[in-house]
Every structure is written in structure tokens, then in C-alpha cells.
Amino acid sequence: MQNIIKYSGLDGITEEEEEILKKIVENEYPKIQRQIKNISDLTIHIKTLKKMSRKRFIISFRLEAPMIRFNVKTKDTEKGGDWDIAKAAHQALNALNFEIKHRLKTDTESWKKGGIKRLFRE
């Protein structure tokens, strides 16, 4: 089984915006993969809201690893997502990285795990 990135909701965005989104996700996905250390599937859903002549983007990420699932969505303000697709994608990916670190506790130092007394026993 391979690592798979699935996209949905691409019919509401242009080809240029699609290329920007795919480039950002493909650059950031290896960093996420290193944190998980396992085969995982990433599903990206893009919701487009039209306000007058501009579009707002709400991007949600779902990362499915064998034992755990992570769901992240860009912050939805009262008006909708973000005007810039690159900014919305970066915000969602940063939130996903934070969620992984928080759930798996990958950012703790090794000396903090056993306490300071453990250092003096050895």
C-alpha cells in the first residue's frame, strides 16, 4: 500500500489554484510523513464560497494512519474561509502538524520523559 493524497472539491477552483494547492501539499507531505512514521492517506477537501466577485476557500485535511485519524479544518470565520488558497493551505497544514505533535507528543525532549532524577541515577 502506498501513501495516497486524494483531492475533492476541485471543480470549484481554477487550474492555476489547483496547481498551487498541489505544489504546497506535495512539499509539506514528506514532513508530515516523517512525524507519522507509517503509511498514511491524506484526503483534502476544498470548499469554495463565492462572495460577490471573489472566492473564499475553506480547506479541510483528513490524515488516516493505521491506528489514529487526524481531522483539521481552516478556521471558519463568520464570513467564510480565506481569500488566498496558498494561505489557507499553509494554515491548514500548520494546524495538521500541530495536531500530530500534540497527539503523538513528538516534540518532547528525552530528558523530560523520566524526570531529572533519572539523569543522576545513571
A tleap script that builds the chain and sets N, CA, C and O, in Angstrom:
source leaprc.protein.ff14SB
mol = sequence {
  NMET GLN ASN ILE ILE LYS TYR SER GLY LEU
  ASP GLY ILE THR GLU GLU GLU GLU GLU ILE
  LEU LYS LYS ILE VAL GLU ASN GLU TYR PRO
  LYS ILE GLN ARG GLN ILE LYS ASN ILE SER
  ASP LEU THR ILE HIE ILE LYS THR LEU LYS
  LYS MET SER ARG LYS ARG PHE ILE ILE SER
  PHE ARG LEU GLU ALA PRO MET ILE ARG PHE
  ASN VAL LYS THR LYS ASP THR GLU LYS GLY
  GLY ASP TRP ASP ILE ALA LYS ALA ALA HIE
  GLN ALA LEU ASN ALA LEU ASN PHE GLU ILE
  LYS HIE ARG LEU LYS THR ASP THR GLU SER
  TRP LYS LYS GLY GLY ILE LYS ARG LEU PHE
  ARG CGLU
}
set mol.1.N position { 0.836 -1.184 0.000 }
set mol.1.CA position { 0.000 0.000 0.000 }
set mol.1.C position { 0.878 1.244 0.000 }
set mol.1.O position { 1.862 1.315 0.736 }
set mol.2.N position { 0.526 2.212 -0.816 }
set mol.2.CA position { 1.318 3.422 -0.927 }
set mol.2.C position { 0.661 4.568 -0.164 }
set mol.2.O position { -0.500 4.494 0.239 }
set mol.3.N position { 1.441 5.625 0.018 }
set mol.3.CA position { 0.890 6.841 0.581 }
set mol.3.C position { 0.090 7.535 -0.512 }
set mol.3.O position { 0.590 7.749 -1.617 }
set mol.4.N position { -1.139 7.879 -0.203 }
set mol.4.CA position { -2.039 8.420 -1.212 }
set mol.4.C position { -2.511 9.796 -0.766 }
set mol.4.O position { -2.838 10.004 0.402 }
set mol.5.N position { -2.542 10.735 -1.711 }
set mol.5.CA position { -3.123 12.051 -1.479 }
set mol.5.C position { -4.349 12.152 -2.378 }
set mol.5.O position { -4.236 12.073 -3.601 }
set mol.6.N position { -5.519 12.327 -1.771 }
set mol.6.CA position { -6.769 12.430 -2.517 }
set mol.6.C position { -7.306 13.845 -2.394 }
set mol.6.O position { -7.244 14.453 -1.326 }
set mol.7.N position { -7.829 14.358 -3.486 }
set mol.7.CA position { -8.402 15.698 -3.509 }
set mol.7.C position { -9.887 15.598 -3.841 }
set mol.7.O position { -10.286 14.789 -4.679 }
set mol.8.N position { -10.695 16.413 -3.190 }
set mol.8.CA position { -12.102 16.513 -3.558 }
set mol.8.C position { -12.502 17.985 -3.522 }
set mol.8.O position { -11.922 18.780 -2.782 }
set mol.9.N position { -13.478 18.329 -4.313 }
set mol.9.CA position { -13.926 19.716 -4.401 }
set mol.9.C position { -13.092 20.570 -5.325 }
set mol.9.O position { -13.094 21.796 -5.213 }
set mol.10.N position { -12.367 19.928 -6.252 }
set mol.10.CA position { -11.508 20.682 -7.167 }
set mol.10.C position { -12.290 21.365 -8.287 }
set mol.10.O position { -11.741 22.205 -9.000 }
set mol.11.N position { -13.559 21.014 -8.447 }
set mol.11.CA position { -14.333 21.613 -9.535 }
set mol.11.C position { -14.651 23.082 -9.275 }
set mol.11.O position { -15.023 23.798 -10.205 }
set mol.12.N position { -14.514 23.548 -8.036 }
set mol.12.CA position { -14.803 24.939 -7.714 }
set mol.12.C position { -13.609 25.867 -7.833 }
set mol.12.O position { -13.742 27.067 -7.590 }
set mol.13.N position { -12.437 25.340 -8.204 }
set mol.13.CA position { -11.245 26.178 -8.307 }
set mol.13.C position { -10.673 26.086 -9.717 }
set mol.13.O position { -10.967 25.150 -10.461 }
set mol.14.N position { -9.853 27.069 -10.071 }
set mol.14.CA position { -9.241 27.098 -11.401 }
set mol.14.C position { -8.036 26.160 -11.431 }
set mol.14.O position { -7.591 25.664 -10.396 }
set mol.15.N position { -7.520 25.930 -12.633 }
set mol.15.CA position { -6.349 25.069 -12.786 }
set mol.15.C position { -5.124 25.664 -12.106 }
set mol.15.O position { -4.316 24.932 -11.535 }
set mol.16.N position { -4.980 26.983 -12.163 }
set mol.16.CA position { -3.843 27.651 -11.526 }
set mol.16.C position { -3.891 27.466 -10.008 }
set mol.16.O position { -2.871 27.171 -9.385 }
set mol.17.N position { -5.065 27.639 -9.420 }
set mol.17.CA position { -5.214 27.444 -7.975 }
set mol.17.C position { -4.991 25.983 -7.597 }
set mol.17.O position { -4.449 25.690 -6.531 }
set mol.18.N position { -5.408 25.070 -8.467 }
set mol.18.CA position { -5.195 23.649 -8.228 }
set mol.18.C position { -3.704 23.310 -8.217 }
set mol.18.O position { -3.243 22.541 -7.373 }
set mol.19.N position { -2.952 23.888 -9.157 }
set mol.19.CA position { -1.507 23.660 -9.206 }
set mol.19.C position { -0.818 24.198 -7.955 }
set mol.19.O position { 0.076 23.552 -7.408 }
set mol.20.N position { -1.235 25.390 -7.500 }
set mol.20.CA position { -0.655 25.984 -6.297 }
set mol.20.C position { -0.898 25.079 -5.099 }
set mol.20.O position { 0.014 24.813 -4.316 }
set mol.21.N position { -2.143 24.603 -4.959 }
set mol.21.CA position { -2.504 23.740 -3.839 }
set mol.21.C position { -1.715 22.435 -3.868 }
set mol.21.O position { -1.186 22.010 -2.841 }
set mol.22.N position { -1.630 21.799 -5.026 }
set mol.22.CA position { -0.913 20.526 -5.131 }
set mol.22.C position { 0.573 20.694 -4.849 }
set mol.22.O position { 1.187 19.827 -4.228 }
set mol.23.N position { 1.151 21.791 -5.296 }
set mol.23.CA position { 2.572 22.045 -5.057 }
set mol.23.C position { 2.848 22.202 -3.562 }
set mol.23.O position { 3.815 21.644 -3.042 }
set mol.24.N position { 2.000 22.958 -2.879 }
set mol.24.CA position { 2.177 23.173 -1.436 }
set mol.24.C position { 2.032 21.858 -0.680 }
set mol.24.O position { 2.841 21.547 0.194 }
set mol.25.N position { 1.006 21.092 -1.015 }
set mol.25.CA position { 0.745 19.833 -0.303 }
set mol.25.C position { 1.864 18.824 -0.568 }
set mol.25.O position { 2.298 18.138 0.357 }
set mol.26.N position { 2.336 18.722 -1.803 }
set mol.26.CA position { 3.397 17.770 -2.115 }
set mol.26.C position { 4.719 18.153 -1.451 }
set mol.26.O position { 5.533 17.279 -1.155 }
set mol.27.N position { 4.943 19.446 -1.213 }
set mol.27.CA position { 6.149 19.861 -0.500 }
set mol.27.C position { 6.055 19.574 0.993 }
set mol.27.O position { 7.059 19.227 1.614 }
set mol.28.N position { 4.879 19.711 1.573 }
set mol.28.CA position { 4.704 19.553 3.012 }
set mol.28.C position { 4.423 18.110 3.434 }
set mol.28.O position { 4.663 17.756 4.588 }
set mol.29.N position { 3.926 17.276 2.534 }
set mol.29.CA position { 3.523 15.912 2.897 }
set mol.29.C position { 4.680 15.059 3.431 }
set mol.29.O position { 4.465 14.301 4.376 }
set mol.30.N position { 5.900 15.142 2.873 }
set mol.30.CA position { 7.005 14.354 3.453 }
set mol.30.C position { 7.309 14.716 4.911 }
set mol.30.O position { 7.709 13.851 5.689 }
set mol.31.N position { 7.123 15.984 5.285 }
set mol.31.CA position { 7.346 16.394 6.674 }
set mol.31.C position { 6.325 15.734 7.590 }
set mol.31.O position { 6.657 15.282 8.686 }
set mol.32.N position { 5.085 15.686 7.132 }
set mol.32.CA position { 4.031 15.030 7.904 }
set mol.32.C position { 4.313 13.539 7.984 }
set mol.32.O position { 4.125 12.919 9.031 }
set mol.33.N position { 4.761 12.970 6.887 }
set mol.33.CA position { 5.038 11.535 6.825 }
set mol.33.C position { 6.139 11.136 7.803 }
set mol.33.O position { 6.072 10.064 8.404 }
set mol.34.N position { 7.146 11.984 7.968 }
set mol.34.CA position { 8.229 11.690 8.911 }
set mol.34.C position { 7.720 11.669 10.349 }
set mol.34.O position { 8.214 10.899 11.173 }
set mol.35.N position { 6.743 12.506 10.650 }
set mol.35.CA position { 6.200 12.522 12.008 }
set mol.35.C position { 5.368 11.275 12.294 }
set mol.35.O position { 5.410 10.738 13.401 }
set mol.36.N position { 4.614 10.815 11.300 }
set mol.36.CA position { 3.739 9.652 11.484 }
set mol.36.C position { 4.568 8.361 11.498 }
set mol.36.O position { 4.269 7.448 12.267 }
set mol.37.N position { 5.600 8.277 10.659 }
set mol.37.CA position { 6.471 7.101 10.542 }
set mol.37.C position { 5.699 5.850 10.138 }
set mol.37.O position { 6.011 4.749 10.591 }
set mol.38.N position { 4.703 6.019 9.297 }
set mol.38.CA position { 3.908 4.885 8.865 }
set mol.38.C position { 3.200 5.261 7.568 }
set mol.38.O position { 3.194 6.426 7.169 }
set mol.39.N position { 2.616 4.281 6.924 }
set mol.39.CA position { 1.859 4.529 5.706 }
set mol.39.C position { 0.552 5.210 6.083 }
set mol.39.O position { -0.149 4.772 6.995 }
set mol.40.N position { 0.235 6.274 5.380 }
set mol.40.CA position { -0.980 7.011 5.703 }
set mol.40.C position { -1.580 7.610 4.437 }
set mol.40.O position { -0.891 7.814 3.437 }
set mol.41.N position { -2.883 7.886 4.504 }
set mol.41.CA position { -3.600 8.501 3.391 }
set mol.41.C position { -4.036 9.895 3.813 }
set mol.41.O position { -4.516 10.100 4.927 }
set mol.42.N position { -3.862 10.854 2.901 }
set mol.42.CA position { -4.246 12.231 3.167 }
set mol.42.C position { -5.381 12.595 2.224 }
set mol.42.O position { -5.241 12.483 1.006 }
set mol.43.N position { -6.499 13.027 2.780 }
set mol.43.CA position { -7.644 13.450 1.986 }
set mol.43.C position { -7.829 14.945 2.190 }
set mol.43.O position { -7.871 15.427 3.322 }
set mol.44.N position { -7.938 15.675 1.084 }
set mol.44.CA position { -8.063 17.126 1.130 }
set mol.44.C position { -9.385 17.504 0.486 }
set mol.44.O position { -9.671 17.110 -0.645 }
set mol.45.N position { -10.190 18.270 1.215 }
set mol.45.CA position { -11.467 18.733 0.678 }
set mol.45.C position { -11.450 20.250 0.620 }
set mol.45.O position { -11.184 20.917 1.620 }
set mol.46.N position { -11.736 20.790 -0.557 }
set mol.46.CA position { -11.750 22.232 -0.760 }
set mol.46.C position { -13.189 22.666 -0.951 }
set mol.46.O position { -13.900 22.147 -1.812 }
set mol.47.N position { -13.611 23.620 -0.139 }
set mol.47.CA position { -14.948 24.176 -0.271 }
set mol.47.C position { -14.785 25.628 -0.700 }
set mol.47.O position { -14.049 26.385 -0.066 }
set mol.48.N position { -15.459 26.015 -1.762 }
set mol.48.CA position { -15.348 27.362 -2.297 }
set mol.48.C position { -16.640 28.113 -2.022 }
set mol.48.O position { -17.731 27.646 -2.349 }
set mol.49.N position { -16.498 29.281 -1.418 }
set mol.49.CA position { -17.638 30.148 -1.168 }
set mol.49.C position { -17.464 31.400 -2.012 }
set mol.49.O position { -16.423 32.054 -1.954 }
set mol.50.N position { -18.480 31.734 -2.792 }
set mol.50.CA position { -18.380 32.937 -3.613 }
set mol.50.C position { -19.041 34.087 -2.896 }
set mol.50.O position { -20.211 34.021 -2.522 }
set mol.51.N position { -18.278 35.135 -2.711 }
set mol.51.CA position { -18.791 36.369 -2.132 }
set mol.51.C position { -18.586 37.459 -3.167 }
set mol.51.O position { -17.457 37.870 -3.435 }
set mol.52.N position { -19.659 37.915 -3.736 }
set mol.52.CA position { -19.639 38.926 -4.805 }
set mol.52.C position { -18.747 38.432 -5.943 }
set mol.52.O position { -19.100 37.460 -6.611 }
set mol.53.N position { -17.612 39.069 -6.179 }
set mol.53.CA position { -16.766 38.671 -7.308 }
set mol.53.C position { -15.567 37.826 -6.864 }
set mol.53.O position { -14.852 37.287 -7.709 }
set mol.54.N position { -15.340 37.702 -5.564 }
set mol.54.CA position { -14.187 36.965 -5.064 }
set mol.54.C position { -14.610 35.623 -4.478 }
set mol.54.O position { -15.777 35.400 -4.154 }
set mol.55.N position { -13.623 34.734 -4.351 }
set mol.55.CA position { -13.874 33.411 -3.776 }
set mol.55.C position { -13.168 33.295 -2.438 }
set mol.55.O position { -12.070 33.818 -2.246 }
set mol.56.N position { -13.819 32.600 -1.517 }
set mol.56.CA position { -13.200 32.255 -0.239 }
set mol.56.C position { -13.018 30.751 -0.220 }
set mol.56.O position { -13.855 30.006 -0.730 }
set mol.57.N position { -11.910 30.308 0.375 }
set mol.57.CA position { -11.585 28.886 0.396 }
set mol.57.C position { -11.587 28.368 1.826 }
set mol.57.O position { -10.995 28.968 2.724 }
set mol.58.N position { -12.263 27.247 2.019 }
set mol.58.CA position { -12.206 26.516 3.278 }
set mol.58.C position { -11.594 25.161 2.940 }
set mol.58.O position { -12.147 24.409 2.138 }
set mol.59.N position { -10.459 24.855 3.548 }
set mol.59.CA position { -9.743 23.615 3.236 }
set mol.59.C position { -9.730 22.742 4.483 }
set mol.59.O position { -9.395 23.198 5.577 }
set mol.60.N position { -10.100 21.479 4.299 }
set mol.60.CA position { -10.034 20.531 5.416 }
set mol.60.C position { -9.141 19.365 5.026 }
set mol.60.O position { -9.181 18.891 3.890 }
set mol.61.N position { -8.343 18.913 5.970 }
set mol.61.CA position { -7.425 17.796 5.777 }
set mol.61.C position { -7.844 16.655 6.688 }
set mol.61.O position { -8.202 16.873 7.845 }
set mol.62.N position { -7.798 15.441 6.162 }
set mol.62.CA position { -8.024 14.241 6.980 }
set mol.62.C position { -6.879 13.280 6.699 }
set mol.62.O position { -6.714 12.803 5.577 }
set mol.63.N position { -6.095 13.002 7.729 }
set mol.63.CA position { -4.954 12.099 7.626 }
set mol.63.C position { -5.318 10.814 8.344 }
set mol.63.O position { -5.628 10.822 9.535 }
set mol.64.N position { -5.278 9.714 7.614 }
set mol.64.CA position { -5.642 8.421 8.182 }
set mol.64.C position { -4.408 7.542 8.273 }
set mol.64.O position { -3.882 7.079 7.261 }
set mol.65.N position { -3.956 7.319 9.488 }
set mol.65.CA position { -2.859 6.393 9.764 }
set mol.65.C position { -3.492 5.101 10.283 }
set mol.65.O position { -4.679 5.100 10.609 }
set mol.66.N position { -2.743 4.013 10.368 }
set mol.66.CA position { -3.348 2.742 10.791 }
set mol.66.C position { -4.038 2.775 12.155 }
set mol.66.O position { -5.069 2.124 12.324 }
set mol.67.N position { -3.517 3.495 13.110 }
set mol.67.CA position { -4.101 3.461 14.450 }
set mol.67.C position { -4.863 4.727 14.831 }
set mol.67.O position { -5.610 4.713 15.809 }
set mol.68.N position { -4.696 5.812 14.092 }
set mol.68.CA position { -5.266 7.091 14.507 }
set mol.68.C position { -5.661 7.918 13.291 }
set mol.68.O position { -5.087 7.762 12.213 }
set mol.69.N position { -6.636 8.792 13.466 }
set mol.69.CA position { -7.103 9.666 12.387 }
set mol.69.C position { -7.032 11.113 12.871 }
set mol.69.O position { -7.424 11.425 13.996 }
set mol.70.N position { -6.527 11.984 12.009 }
set mol.70.CA position { -6.412 13.409 12.313 }
set mol.70.C position { -7.323 14.184 11.370 }
set mol.70.O position { -7.287 13.968 10.158 }
set mol.71.N position { -8.140 15.088 11.916 }
set mol.71.CA position { -9.005 15.950 11.112 }
set mol.71.C position { -8.682 17.392 11.436 }
set mol.71.O position { -8.653 17.782 12.604 }
set mol.72.N position { -8.436 18.194 10.395 }
set mol.72.CA position { -8.121 19.605 10.571 }
set mol.72.C position { -8.866 20.396 9.516 }
set mol.72.O position { -8.967 19.976 8.364 }
set mol.73.N position { -9.387 21.543 9.917 }
set mol.73.CA position { -10.111 22.418 9.006 }
set mol.73.C position { -9.610 23.834 9.227 }
set mol.73.O position { -9.304 24.213 10.358 }
set mol.74.N position { -9.521 24.624 8.159 }
set mol.74.CA position { -9.105 26.014 8.326 }
set mol.74.C position { -10.153 26.721 9.157 }
set mol.74.O position { -11.339 26.395 9.095 }
set mol.75.N position { -9.714 27.677 9.924 }
set mol.75.CA position { -10.628 28.397 10.805 }
set mol.75.C position { -11.704 29.075 9.971 }
set mol.75.O position { -11.417 29.845 9.054 }
set mol.76.N position { -12.921 28.776 10.305 }
set mol.76.CA position { -14.055 29.314 9.564 }
set mol.76.C position { -14.569 30.551 10.294 }
set mol.76.O position { -15.198 30.445 11.347 }
set mol.77.N position { -14.297 31.716 9.728 }
set mol.77.CA position { -14.805 32.938 10.332 }
set mol.77.C position { -16.283 33.065 9.995 }
set mol.77.O position { -16.841 32.220 9.295 }
set mol.78.N position { -16.902 34.096 10.483 }
set mol.78.CA position { -18.328 34.256 10.215 }
set mol.78.C position { -18.602 34.504 8.733 }
set mol.78.O position { -19.699 34.226 8.248 }
set mol.79.N position { -17.622 35.017 8.025 }
set mol.79.CA position { -17.802 35.284 6.599 }
set mol.79.C position { -17.379 34.104 5.735 }
set mol.79.O position { -17.815 34.002 4.588 }
set mol.80.N position { -16.550 33.218 6.249 }
set mol.80.CA position { -16.053 32.095 5.458 }
set mol.80.C position { -14.570 31.926 5.653 }
set mol.80.O position { -14.004 32.471 6.602 }
set mol.81.N position { -13.929 31.186 4.778 }
set mol.81.CA position { -12.518 30.843 4.902 }
set mol.81.C position { -11.580 31.983 4.598 }
set mol.81.O position { -11.694 33.061 5.182 }
set mol.82.N position { -10.648 31.754 3.688 }
set mol.82.CA position { -9.624 32.726 3.360 }
set mol.82.C position { -9.700 33.060 1.878 }
set mol.82.O position { -10.139 32.237 1.074 }
set mol.83.N position { -9.273 34.274 1.512 }
set mol.83.CA position { -9.315 34.697 0.108 }
set mol.83.C position { -8.220 34.030 -0.715 }
set mol.83.O position { -8.419 33.766 -1.900 }
set mol.84.N position { -7.077 33.755 -0.115 }
set mol.84.CA position { -5.920 33.223 -0.829 }
set mol.84.C position { -5.803 31.725 -0.558 }
set mol.84.O position { -5.749 31.300 0.596 }
set mol.85.N position { -5.763 30.926 -1.628 }
set mol.85.CA position { -5.714 29.472 -1.469 }
set mol.85.C position { -4.382 29.014 -0.861 }
set mol.85.O position { -4.347 28.045 -0.103 }
set mol.86.N position { -3.300 29.702 -1.189 }
set mol.86.CA position { -1.993 29.323 -0.636 }
set mol.86.C position { -1.969 29.560 0.873 }
set mol.86.O position { -1.472 28.724 1.628 }
set mol.87.N position { -2.500 30.688 1.305 }
set mol.87.CA position { -2.533 30.999 2.728 }
set mol.87.C position { -3.427 30.014 3.477 }
set mol.87.O position { -3.077 29.561 4.567 }
set mol.88.N position { -4.568 29.686 2.901 }
set mol.88.CA position { -5.487 28.735 3.538 }
set mol.88.C position { -4.847 27.356 3.642 }
set mol.88.O position { -5.004 26.675 4.656 }
set mol.89.N position { -4.122 26.936 2.592 }
set mol.89.CA position { -3.465 25.625 2.616 }
set mol.89.C position { -2.359 25.585 3.666 }
set mol.89.O position { -2.229 24.597 4.389 }
set mol.90.N position { -1.560 26.647 3.757 }
set mol.90.CA position { -0.491 26.695 4.757 }
set mol.90.C position { -1.058 26.693 6.173 }
set mol.90.O position { -0.516 26.032 7.059 }
set mol.91.N position { -2.146 27.432 6.389 }
set mol.91.CA position { -2.760 27.441 7.716 }
set mol.91.C position { -3.243 26.052 8.110 }
set mol.91.O position { -3.037 25.616 9.243 }
set mol.92.N position { -3.884 25.359 7.180 }
set mol.92.CA position { -4.403 24.021 7.472 }
set mol.92.C position { -3.265 23.027 7.701 }
set mol.92.O position { -3.362 22.176 8.585 }
set mol.93.N position { -2.193 23.122 6.921 }
set mol.93.CA position { -1.059 22.214 7.103 }
set mol.93.C position { -0.338 22.471 8.425 }
set mol.93.O position { 0.104 21.530 9.084 }
set mol.94.N position { -0.220 23.733 8.813 }
set mol.94.CA position { 0.386 24.039 10.112 }
set mol.94.C position { -0.472 23.492 11.249 }
set mol.94.O position { 0.049 22.970 12.234 }
set mol.95.N position { -1.788 23.615 11.106 }
set mol.95.CA position { -2.690 23.066 12.124 }
set mol.95.C position { -2.579 21.546 12.180 }
set mol.95.O position { -2.645 20.961 13.261 }
set mol.96.N position { -2.411 20.900 11.023 }
set mol.96.CA position { -2.247 19.453 10.987 }
set mol.96.C position { -0.941 19.029 11.659 }
set mol.96.O position { -0.917 18.057 12.414 }
set mol.97.N position { 0.140 19.752 11.388 }
set mol.97.CA position { 1.424 19.466 12.049 }
set mol.97.C position { 1.302 19.603 13.565 }
set mol.97.O position { 1.807 18.766 14.312 }
set mol.98.N position { 0.634 20.654 14.009 }
set mol.98.CA position { 0.453 20.865 15.441 }
set mol.98.C position { -0.388 19.751 16.055 }
set mol.98.O position { -0.082 19.271 17.147 }
set mol.99.N position { -1.438 19.340 15.365 }
set mol.99.CA position { -2.306 18.270 15.859 }
set mol.99.C position { -1.535 16.955 16.005 }
set mol.99.O position { -1.713 16.232 16.985 }
set mol.100.N position { -0.680 16.652 15.025 }
set mol.100.CA position { 0.129 15.430 15.089 }
set mol.100.C position { 1.102 15.498 16.260 }
set mol.100.O position { 1.233 14.532 17.012 }
set mol.101.N position { 1.784 16.631 16.422 }
set mol.101.CA position { 2.724 16.783 17.532 }
set mol.101.C position { 2.009 16.670 18.868 }
set mol.101.O position { 2.527 16.072 19.812 }
set mol.102.N position { 0.822 17.244 18.940 }
set mol.102.CA position { 0.073 17.228 20.194 }
set mol.102.C position { -0.400 15.819 20.539 }
set mol.102.O position { -0.270 15.386 21.684 }
set mol.103.N position { -0.945 15.105 19.563 }
set mol.103.CA position { -1.496 13.779 19.825 }
set mol.103.C position { -0.410 12.731 20.049 }
set mol.103.O position { -0.544 11.869 20.917 }
set mol.104.N position { 0.668 12.808 19.264 }
set mol.104.CA position { 1.725 11.801 19.374 }
set mol.104.C position { 2.849 12.219 20.318 }
set mol.104.O position { 3.719 11.416 20.656 }
set mol.105.N position { 2.822 13.470 20.735 }
set mol.105.CA position { 3.826 14.028 21.648 }
set mol.105.C position { 5.243 13.794 21.122 }
set mol.105.O position { 6.104 13.271 21.829 }
set mol.106.N position { 5.466 14.193 19.866 }
set mol.106.CA position { 6.770 14.004 19.242 }
set mol.106.C position { 7.750 15.115 19.573 }
set mol.106.O position { 8.945 14.973 19.315 }
set mol.107.N position { 7.275 16.219 20.139 }
set mol.107.CA position { 8.167 17.352 20.387 }
set mol.107.C position { 8.738 17.389 21.803 }
set mol.107.O position { 9.431 18.347 22.146 }
set mol.108.N position { 8.475 16.381 22.636 }
set mol.108.CA position { 9.013 16.385 23.994 }
set mol.108.C position { 10.474 15.959 23.987 }
set mol.108.O position { 10.891 15.120 23.189 }
set mol.109.N position { 11.226 16.544 24.876 }
set mol.109.CA position { 12.641 16.204 24.998 }
set mol.109.C position { 12.776 14.868 25.712 }
set mol.109.O position { 11.936 14.507 26.536 }
set mol.110.N position { 13.832 14.141 25.393 }
set mol.110.CA position { 14.006 12.821 26.009 }
set mol.110.C position { 14.323 12.917 27.504 }
set mol.110.O position { 13.949 12.023 28.263 }
set mol.111.N position { 14.997 13.968 27.940 }
set mol.111.CA position { 15.333 14.087 29.357 }
set mol.111.C position { 14.107 14.432 30.189 }
set mol.111.O position { 14.107 14.214 31.401 }
set mol.112.N position { 13.041 14.976 29.551 }
set mol.112.CA position { 11.834 15.327 30.294 }
set mol.112.C position { 10.966 14.113 30.580 }
set mol.112.O position { 10.140 14.147 31.492 }
set mol.113.N position { 11.134 13.058 29.829 }
set mol.113.CA position { 10.262 11.895 29.971 }
set mol.113.C position { 10.443 11.182 31.309 }
set mol.113.O position { 9.460 10.735 31.899 }
set mol.114.N position { 11.668 11.067 31.796 }
set mol.114.CA position { 11.914 10.326 33.026 }
set mol.114.C position { 12.153 11.218 34.232 }
set mol.114.O position { 12.278 10.722 35.352 }
set mol.115.N position { 12.216 12.495 34.026 }
set mol.115.CA position { 12.478 13.410 35.130 }
set mol.115.C position { 13.969 13.632 35.324 }
set mol.115.O position { 14.795 12.939 34.730 }
set mol.116.N position { 14.295 14.579 36.140 }
set mol.116.CA position { 15.696 14.949 36.372 }
set mol.116.C position { 16.416 13.906 37.224 }
set mol.116.O position { 17.630 13.746 37.099 }
set mol.117.N position { 15.695 13.198 38.083 }
set mol.117.CA position { 16.324 12.199 38.952 }
set mol.117.C position { 16.908 11.051 38.141 }
set mol.117.O position { 17.900 10.445 38.544 }
set mol.118.N position { 16.304 10.755 37.013 }
set mol.118.CA position { 16.798 9.668 36.180 }
set mol.118.C position { 18.202 9.961 35.675 }
set mol.118.O position { 18.994 9.034 35.503 }
set mol.119.N position { 18.529 11.214 35.435 }
set mol.119.CA position { 19.851 11.591 34.946 }
set mol.119.C position { 20.941 11.295 35.988 }
set mol.119.O position { 22.060 10.920 35.637 }
set mol.120.N position { 20.604 11.467 37.254 }
set mol.120.CA position { 21.610 11.288 38.303 }
set mol.120.C position { 21.775 9.832 38.718 }
set mol.120.O position { 22.792 9.489 39.321 }
set mol.121.N position { 20.817 8.969 38.418 }
set mol.121.CA position { 20.911 7.559 38.775 }
set mol.121.C position { 21.915 6.827 37.904 }
set mol.121.O position { 22.533 5.866 38.362 }
set mol.122.N position { 22.091 7.241 36.693 }
set mol.122.CA position { 22.943 6.509 35.746 }
set mol.122.C position { 24.396 6.782 35.931 }
set mol.122.O position { 25.224 6.235 35.203 }
savepdb mol mol.pdb
quit
